[in-house]
Amino acid sequence: MTDTPQVFAILLAAGSGRRVGHTENKLFLDILGRTILERAARRLFLHPRVTQGIVVISEDEKMRVRSLLEAMSTEVPLVFVKGGKTRQESAYWGLLEASKIAGDKKASRNIALIHDAARCFVSDRIIQDVVDTIVNERVGAAPAITPPDTTRLLDEKGLYVKKTLPRERVALMQTPQGADLDVLLQALEIAKTKDVQATDDLELLIRIGYPVKLVSGEVENMKVTVKEDLPLASFFAESHPHL
């Protein structure tokens, strides 16, 4: 049994991604010579701490995704898994696959990171900080940034201001999010049993009472969601031509 933690990086690429305003999946949009999907995969799977890559894909696009990513030069093995109807379900199938592989590798500890493929500019530093925090402090971890603008809580209908929130206590969440593989898988299995849906992975850890900690995120670790994001994405791509 090896003492070095195995780090399973799970890339969620099963969504349709239509909100960006194109007829095809946004992950296949070209940004200065590389698709969003390729950029996200390179950032994640080329990180030296990652030992296994898992790509969660839709049945309709599996051939296209595999063709793009299998051509990528990476030392870590890649496994492709069919995704679910929701982000949470896709994360679950990715974690199940990671658990199967972990059983064969027999490492003393297994870490899982879940990353949205639409965040194609995540830095090495963020990945390193998330992994180190999980390993050293035995918590769930994720990057986040403080909102630059005044933040207010509205009423239930979203019409009237209830109160102003202190910015230093509000966080805008990013990915990758992760924890020890067995803990994260347990959190998703409990959510599945109780039919609980959450928008990110740390929420499910919080629900089972597992401690979570945030590391410093970056504006560059944006999620390409709407067409207005594309010019900024191109600007970031120009800043990192090697990736």
C-alpha positions, -999 to +999 in steps of 0.1 A: +000+000+000+015+033-011+017+062+014+013+089-013-023+101-016-039+093-049-056+123-064-086+116-086-095+146-108-131+144-121-140+167-150-177+173-154-184+176-191-218+161-195-239+193-196-255+207-227-240+242-222-265+261-244-268+293-224-237+307-240-259+314-271-246+288-296-264+258-310-236+235-300-223+227-266-202+256-253-174+232-243-166+227-280-163+265-287-128+274-299-109+300-279-077+309-297-070+275-311-083+253-283-117+243-272-130+252-237-130+215-229-094+210-240-082+240-219-100+228-188-086+192-192-051+205-197-052+227-166-066+198-145-049+167-158-014+181-163-012+192-127+016+172-110-005+162-080-032+146-101-027+108-105-059+098-123-083+116-146-120+108-150-141+126-176-179+125-172-195+129-206-229+127-222-238+097-244-244+119-274-210+135-273-188+108-260-170+101-293-162+138-298-150+143-263-128+112-263-113+122-297-103+156-283-089+145-250-072+112-260-051+133-283-039+153-254-004+145-241-008+136-204+010+112-181-021+104-160-046+077-173-080+090-184-112+071-179-145+082-196-178+078-177-214+084-188-230+113-170-264+118-155-293+142-160-279+167-134-245+180-123-249+162-090-257+129-107-227+132-130-205+139-100-219+108-083-211+085-113-176+100-115-170+093-078-182+058-082-157+052-110-130+067-088-139+044-060-136+014-082-101+024-094-090+033-059-098-003-048-073-016-074-046+010-066-047+003-028-033+037-017-034+047+020-055+077+011-076+088-019-085+124-026-113+134-051-115+167-069-146+177-089-142+204-115-166+220-140-153+218-175-166+254-182-139+267-158-111+264-183-086+288-166-081+272-132-045+278-121-019+253-108-018+273-075-056+268-069-054+231-075-023+228-053-040+248-025-072+227-026-052+194-025-029+205+003-059+217+024-077+184+020-046+164+027-032+184+057-064+194+074-088+166+065-116+189+054-136+195+023-120+223+003-128+246-027-116+280-040-138+311-036-136+348-042-151+378-023-177+396-043-164+430-055-197+448-051-220+455-022-241+424-015-277+425-003-302+399+008-336+402-008-370+391+003-385+358-008-398+373-040-366+390-048-382+424-049-372+443-017-340+445+002-339+428+036-304+436+047-269+443+035-244+414+038-208+420+049-187+412+018-159+397+039-183+370+050-198+362+016-180+339-009-185+333-046-178+296-051-155+281-077-142+246-085-124+223-081-141+212-050-130+181-031-124+160-001-113+125+008-130+102-018-149+081+007-163+111+025-174+128-007-190+097-021-208+091+012-222+127+010-235+122-025-250+088-016-269+103+014-281+131-008-293+105-034-311+085-008-329+116+006-335+131-028-315+163-019-303+185-047-274+210-043-257+233-067-222+223-056-203+196-038-194+214-006-230+219+002-235+182+004-205+179+028-219+207+049-252+188+051-236+157+066-217+179+091-183+175+075-159+205+080-152+226+049-126+253+043-122+277+015-089+287-003-083+318-022-099+317-057-091+339-087-112+360-110-095+342-139-111+309-127-143+321-143-171+299-155-179+304-192-217+306-190-231+333-214-219+348-246-207+379-228-181+357-211-163+348-243-143+381-248-129+378-213-121+342-219-102+351-250-083+377-230-073+351-204-063+327-232-039+353-246-023+356-212-014+319-212-006+309-247+012+277-236-021+263-222 
